[in-house]
Amino acid sequence: MDQKRGYLSPLLIWTKILVFDKLIRVKLYQMPNKKKITKIAENLKRFKENKHLSQSDLCEKTGLAYHTIAKIEAGATPDPRISTLKKIAKALGVSIDVLVGGNE
């Protein structure tokens, strides 16, 4: 794809295939994995900011690792475990339903 137009370049992967009894190299293009910001990520960030908590503060309150909170908030972990959501919801003072996108 063209980077001049604001597109991301696809990942280039080389593979070998057999064509007419000859081994040739072929370029395969794979689109990069775009992270979609989930409702959980949006709500986590919003409730965290409303409580004036940093990711480190939330880690201390929940007992979860920093990278766990960071990955959920960044959308890299779209479906966190229920036990993780329970700890986060309790620390933020909301229900799990509200945290995952239900009604407040």
C-alpha positions, 0 to 999 in steps of 0.5 A: 500500500502507499504510505503517501496516502496515509496507509500502513504498509502491509507486512512482507512475507516470503514463501517458496512454492513449487511451480512446474517442478521449479522452486520459486520465491513468492511475496505474500502480503499480510495486513497488519493487525489493527487494534480496535479500542473496545468498550472495556478499554474506553470505560476503563480509561474514563472511570480511571480518569474520573477517580484520578487514578494512574495505571500504577495506582490501579495496579496497586488497588487491584493487585494486577500487573502493570502490563495487564492494565496497560494492555486492556486500556490500549485494546490489546486484550479485548476479552480480559478474564472475569477475575481481572474485570472483577478486580478492576470494577471493585477498585473503580467502584463500578459493577462489571456490567458497567465496566464492560459497556452496560448501563450505568 
